[in-house]
Every structure is written in structure tokens, then in C-alpha cells.
Amino acid sequence: MGDVMIEIGDAICPCCGAPLPIGVWPWCPHGHGASGVTRDEIPGGMYFENGFDQPTRFDSHSAHRKALAKRGLEIRAKWAGPEDRHLTRWASVDLEGATALVSRGAVMTPTQTARWPQATTPITVTDLGEIVTAKDLR
């Protein structure tokens, strides 16, 4: 499962024989994945007006952030008033309620501690000396 190297020319999974087109996971079970990569470049560039004397063009998000940082500015959310639908004014947050909510994690009720009375039972771990896969457990 883990030690199989698939070369560019190979198009068949050595484990199950399934074809492996580009973009498919090379491990069983196969399927398409989503990339978590966020691109930095802006194709065709983009003009930004906020923070600059005149509209300025940038070809990447990092260049835009760097130019703002030179001026002592940053991209951030700002509360736009009582009609703002996206942000909440932090001055209106109930601090006593927030304190009570956060402190709940530190104190457990007796029923929560009694859910698993054998929590102190030692667990024995046996080293098999080899890698065990899901196929071995079937």
C-alpha cells in the first residue's frame, strides 16, 4: 500500500489493476481529489484603489499586500455600523456569557466523569514488528 512508486508512464494501479488517469488518487480506493492550493498570481492583473493615491495594478496578491504593508496598511474586515450584515461589533459581546462558556471545559460534572469508570485501566500495546494494513484485518 505505501511503498509502491507509480511512474508517469504507468496508468494501472499495481494493487487493484484500476486505470489511473491524471488527477485520480494513486491509492485504493481511487477517486478524484481537490487541491488545497490557492494561487497567488492574478491572471491579467487587477487594479486596486483602496490604500493608494491612484488605481494601482498588481499581478499577484502578495505584491498587493506588500505594497500595502510599505504604507503601513493591511487587508482586514471592519465593522460598518449597525446595518452591517457580516460582522458584529465586539463592544456588544456579552463578556459574562463568554466567560461562562469558556469555563465549562475546565469543570466536569460528576455524570461526565462517571461515563467511563474504567478510564484508569492500563492498555497493553503489542509491537508486531511489521506494518498491519486494513487488508490484514479482514
C-alpha positions as CSV (number, residue, x, y, z in Angstrom):
1,M,0.0,0.0,0.0
2,G,2.5,2.7,1.0
3,D,5.8,1.6,-0.7
4,V,4.5,1.4,-4.3
5,M,6.0,4.0,-6.5
6,I,3.9,4.9,-9.6
7,E,5.9,6.2,-12.6
8,I,4.5,8.8,-15.0
9,G,4.2,6.1,-17.8
10,D,2.2,3.7,-15.6
11,A,-1.5,4.0,-15.9
12,I,-2.7,1.0,-13.9
13,C,-2.8,0.6,-10.1
14,P,-0.4,-2.2,-9.0
15,C,-2.8,-3.3,-6.2
16,C,-6.2,-3.5,-7.9
17,G,-5.5,-3.0,-11.6
18,A,-7.7,0.1,-12.0
19,P,-6.6,2.6,-14.6
20,L,-5.0,5.8,-13.2
21,P,-5.7,8.8,-15.3
22,I,-4.2,12.2,-14.2
23,G,-6.0,13.7,-11.2
24,V,-7.0,10.3,-9.7
25,W,-5.7,9.3,-6.2
26,P,-3.0,6.6,-6.8
27,W,-4.1,4.7,-3.6
28,C,-7.0,2.3,-3.3
29,P,-9.9,3.2,-3.2
30,H,-9.4,5.6,-6.1
31,G,-11.3,8.8,-6.7
32,H,-10.8,12.4,-7.6
33,G,-9.4,14.8,-5.0
34,A,-9.5,18.5,-4.6
35,S,-6.4,20.6,-4.4
36,G,-6.0,22.9,-1.4
37,V,-3.5,25.1,-3.2
38,T,-4.5,28.8,-3.5
39,R,-2.8,30.6,-6.4
40,D,-1.0,33.8,-5.7
41,E,-1.0,35.3,-9.2
42,I,-3.9,37.3,-10.6
43,P,-4.3,36.3,-14.3
44,G,-4.4,39.6,-16.3
45,G,-3.7,41.6,-13.2
46,M,-6.1,43.7,-11.1
47,Y,-6.4,47.4,-10.2
48,F,-6.8,48.3,-6.6
49,E,-8.0,51.8,-5.4
50,N,-8.2,51.4,-1.7
51,G,-5.0,52.4,0.1
52,F,-3.4,54.2,-2.9
53,D,-3.5,57.7,-4.4
54,Q,-4.5,56.4,-7.8
55,P,-5.6,53.0,-9.1
56,T,-2.6,50.7,-9.0
57,R,-2.2,47.4,-10.9
58,F,-0.9,44.2,-9.3
59,D,-0.2,40.8,-10.8
60,S,-0.3,38.9,-7.5
61,H,-2.0,39.0,-4.2
62,S,1.4,39.0,-2.3
63,A,2.6,42.1,-4.3
64,H,-0.6,43.9,-3.3
65,R,-0.2,43.0,0.4
66,K,3.5,44.0,0.3
67,A,2.6,47.4,-1.3
68,L,0.0,48.0,1.4
69,A,2.5,47.0,4.2
70,K,5.0,49.6,2.9
71,R,2.3,52.2,3.6
72,G,1.5,50.7,7.0
73,L,-1.8,49.3,5.8
74,E,-3.3,45.8,5.8
75,I,-6.3,44.0,4.4
76,R,-8.8,43.3,7.2
77,A,-12.5,43.3,8.0
78,K,-14.0,46.4,9.7
79,W,-17.4,46.8,11.3
80,A,-19.5,49.0,9.0
81,G,-22.1,50.1,11.5
82,P,-25.5,48.8,12.8
83,E,-26.6,47.8,9.3
84,D,-23.5,45.5,8.8
85,R,-24.7,42.0,7.9
86,H,-21.4,40.3,8.1
87,L,-19.6,41.5,11.3
88,T,-20.6,42.0,14.9
89,R,-19.5,44.9,17.0
90,W,-17.2,43.5,19.6
91,A,-18.3,46.1,22.2
92,S,-21.8,44.4,22.2
93,V,-20.4,40.9,23.1
94,D,-21.7,39.5,26.4
95,L,-18.4,39.0,28.2
96,E,-20.0,37.3,31.2
97,G,-21.7,34.8,29.0
98,A,-18.5,34.2,27.1
99,T,-16.6,33.6,30.3
100,A,-19.2,31.1,31.5
101,L,-19.0,29.3,28.1
102,V,-15.2,29.1,28.2
103,S,-15.0,28.0,31.8
104,R,-17.3,25.0,31.2
105,G,-14.5,23.0,29.7
106,A,-12.4,23.2,32.9
107,V,-15.1,21.8,35.2
108,M,-16.7,18.5,34.5
109,T,-19.9,17.3,36.2
110,P,-19.9,14.0,38.1
111,T,-22.0,12.4,35.4
112,Q,-19.4,13.2,32.8
113,T,-16.6,11.7,34.8
114,A,-18.6,8.6,35.6
115,R,-19.3,7.8,31.9
116,W,-16.3,5.6,31.6
117,P,-15.4,4.2,35.0
118,Q,-12.5,2.1,33.6
119,A,-10.7,5.1,32.3
120,T,-7.7,4.2,34.5
121,T,-7.4,0.7,33.2
122,P,-3.9,0.2,31.6
123,I,-3.8,-0.5,27.9
124,T,-1.4,-3.1,26.6
125,V,0.3,-2.4,23.3
126,T,2.0,-5.3,21.4
127,D,4.5,-4.4,18.7
128,L,4.0,-6.8,15.8
129,G,7.3,-5.7,14.1
130,E,5.5,-5.2,10.8
131,I,3.0,-2.8,9.2
132,V,-0.6,-4.0,9.5
133,T,-3.0,-2.8,6.9
134,A,-6.8,-2.9,6.6
135,K,-6.5,-5.9,4.3
136,D,-4.7,-7.9,7.0
137,L,-7.7,-7.3,9.4
138,R,-10.3,-8.7,7.1
